[in-house]
């Protein structure tokens, strides 16, 4: 489409890097300039989204997709806890005891050592470090996320707390509480293991517990084992100050923008304004009322299948995800609120610096070194020291400086 | 005298005509060649123009004509990447292993199949060997994960029989390379044998008869008749294979690699995918691609030169 020279009016962008590139080349239309003509759009991001999207020139060029600001919370197999006479852990030591029991005391009662407390997954060759956030959070850090210490941004992967957390994970790994496949499984296999009762105390999607099965987690779980039940946990108390679970960036994983060169700028803005309204949002996510979904009380139920939705084009160009889950089950809303309560907001969210590719590179390096330390047979203090030194050398120091500069700049205003 | 003169004057015209004559004679063949040539010009030669984006700060909306020229800056960025030389080393190492073990495998299998007496059994085996070629790497990686799984895989049962602790081999750097090479051989073994089996039918059967009369056994026959008979095909395929040295298996590695084995499995193609294409750095991706092609060209010309030295035909 792009190669044909026929430029679109509205485009959707995946990464921050691409957004920066297009903005630098002056390709995108500043949306805030016409906010008075698009009141719905203005309202859409009034609660902080526009702040996160604002560029150094004060303009907003793209609309991020809006949805749940957090995906993962700590969850525990309630039926296993009950069987073993344990409670939902509140401290890191209690977590260790639960993890040990889940892994080595045969909670599923089949006489085999085939259960684990924790696992993880790999996507695109990189290990997803958010899968052990409860342990890192207990030691006051989150890997591959920024922390605010004394008014300065510090990278959560290189602080001393991270070493303590890694030692804890290493001990868990040696005690067979972490699935040996934590690094080789992909997210589909991980999901499968959670739903089949191999993993009992992971950090995972809170929608797992929603009985309305909106994201298709609940029913498969019950199909595999009717007694299976998950319960949400809280932030674990560690030796120092604990922090919560990583929240997603408000910049979103998909951004919608209007091209400067478009001959139909007004029409494009009208479309986006409609999509940003409650009506448009519902229309894009669920389709037509009475045809594709029905409303009972304040609950919304889809009346067509996901495949039919796809065929009708529902959900193809949306600005918010599932209409912000407003119309689902009461349990869902409860979990949604709870997850947001225990979330940890990245203090650097919305800050964008040049050369974001560097961060991708450093994150990949971190994942690689962390996995080595978790799986290590010997002590890991020296490995961690080497990792920190190398991280800084590879551009971590420069990145930290760049982010701090951007942070100061933004807070000055 | 005059006749001679006339003859001389006409000579250039006749010569030109005589040059064109064979072309005219085979005009139908040339006509049939045309679509193939057109394919290469349109899809292979004209797109070469796109190489210039390696020297630009390429912007998809501005296009090739309006993007800014940056000279060798992108290449400097590529070579300055912390792990670039490790990645290049991985690419070569994995590829060399694949050639070392993967190249002779179909030859051996073809020789073995060739000796089979039962024609139906031979076809049967050949078909089974040939099937994995049509399975995508994503599926094969799923199969490998399932076999290798230390919790519920086939291998974990074997470990138990021998009373050993199951290990996650896919997270072991040494084992991972072996798995890469082995699964690659398994996938393309059958496909590779087809060409050799075809070449084997060209070997003159009377040579075997003569050898049998002279008292040569199967080994001697294979060594002195069969292998020399298909030598030119082997050399040709080896040259072509060496030209692909920089392609260490993008799809396979991308779906199978993980953080624990990243340092031995990151290759140029996966690197380009992650840092070039996924991040929208098309110039970066093109620069690495161009570097790749330059090395491949040197390799293929080198292999060609060596094969000529040994008196083989080669490609050109």
Boltz contact constraints between the chains, C-beta under 6 A:
constraints:
  - contact:
      token1: [A, 2]
      token2: [B, 60]
      max_distance: 6.0
  - contact:
      token1: [A, 17]
      token2: [B, 279]
      max_distance: 6.0
  - contact:
      token1: [A, 17]
      token2: [B, 280]
      max_distance: 6.0
  - contact:
      token1: [A, 18]
      token2: [B, 280]
      max_distance: 6.0
  - contact:
      token1: [A, 25]
      token2: [B, 59]
      max_distance: 6.0
  - contact:
      token1: [A, 27]
      token2: [B, 61]
      max_distance: 6.0
  - contact:
      token1: [A, 122]
      token2: [B, 258]
      max_distance: 6.0
  - contact:
      token1: [A, 125]
      token2: [B, 257]
      max_distance: 6.0
  - contact:
      token1: [A, 125]
      token2: [B, 262]
      max_distance: 6.0
  - contact:
      token1: [A, 127]
      token2: [B, 259]
      max_distance: 6.0
  - contact:
      token1: [A, 180]
      token2: [B, 150]
      max_distance: 6.0
  - contact:
      token1: [A, 180]
      token2: [B, 168]
      max_distance: 6.0
  - contact:
      token1: [A, 181]
      token2: [B, 168]
      max_distance: 6.0
  - contact:
      token1: [A, 183]
      token2: [B, 171]
      max_distance: 6.0
  - contact:
      token1: [A, 183]
      token2: [B, 258]
      max_distance: 6.0
  - contact:
      token1: [A, 183]
      token2: [B, 259]
      max_distance: 6.0
  - contact:
      token1: [A, 183]
      token2: [B, 260]
      max_distance: 6.0
  - contact:
      token1: [A, 184]
      token2: [B, 170]
      max_distance: 6.0
  - contact:
      token1: [A, 184]
      token2: [B, 171]
      max_distance: 6.0
  - contact:
      token1: [A, 184]
      token2: [B, 258]
      max_distance: 6.0
  - contact:
      token1: [A, 357]
      token2: [B, 275]
      max_distance: 6.0
  - contact:
      token1: [A, 357]
      token2: [B, 279]
      max_distance: 6.0
  - contact:
      token1: [A, 367]
      token2: [B, 259]
      max_distance: 6.0
  - contact:
      token1: [A, 368]
      token2: [B, 259]
      max_distance: 6.0
  - contact:
      token1: [A, 368]
      token2: [B, 262]
      max_distance: 6.0
  - contact:
      token1: [A, 371]
      token2: [B, 259]
      max_distance: 6.0
  - contact:
      token1: [A, 371]
      token2: [B, 260]
      max_distance: 6.0
  - contact:
      token1: [A, 394]
      token2: [B, 82]
      max_distance: 6.0
